[in-house]
Amino acid sequence: MRALTVRPGDADSLAVTEVDEPSPGSGELLVEGLALGVCGTDREIAHGSYGWAPT
């Protein structure tokens, strides 16, 4: 499946990558996202200007 990925602290690392589809565990379910929202904070993280990555 495709995933939008970013490496916190690495400016302009936003990329669409292929990743393995997750398998739900016991008592979990897998849902398909049909749409997403991007806010200003998301843009700052992708650009590398949000501050620091959580530890």
N, C-alpha and C positions, 0 to 999 in steps of 0.2 A: 504494500500500500504506500501511497505517497504521504509524506509528512513535511510540514513547514518547520524547519529547525533553525535555532540560533545558538551560538556559543556566547554566553554572557561575558562581557568584558572584551570581546573580540569584535571590533567595529566592522560593520558591513558583512557579517558572517551569515546573514539570512539566506537560506537555500531550501529548495524543494528536494527532498531525498527519498529514496526507497528504503523502507524499513519493514521488518517482519510484522505481520498482523498479530496483535496480541491475542492470547487465549484467556478467556475469563476463568477465574478460579471458582471453587465451590462457593455458592451463594452470591456470585457476581454475574453480571451480564454485559455483553458487548453491544454498544449502540453506535449507529452510523451518524456522523455529523453532516448535515446537508448544507449548512451555512455557518459562517463565523463572523465575529465582529473584531475589528482592530481599533484600539483606542490610542491616544497620544502616548501613553506609557509604553505600549507595545512597540510603537515606532521608535521611541527613544532607546529601548533595550536593543532593538535590531540595529540601530545606528551606532550603538556603543556609547551613548551620551546620558544614560540613566543614572549613573552613580557606580555602585559596586555590586558584584554578584553576591548573592547570599551564600553563607558558608554553613 
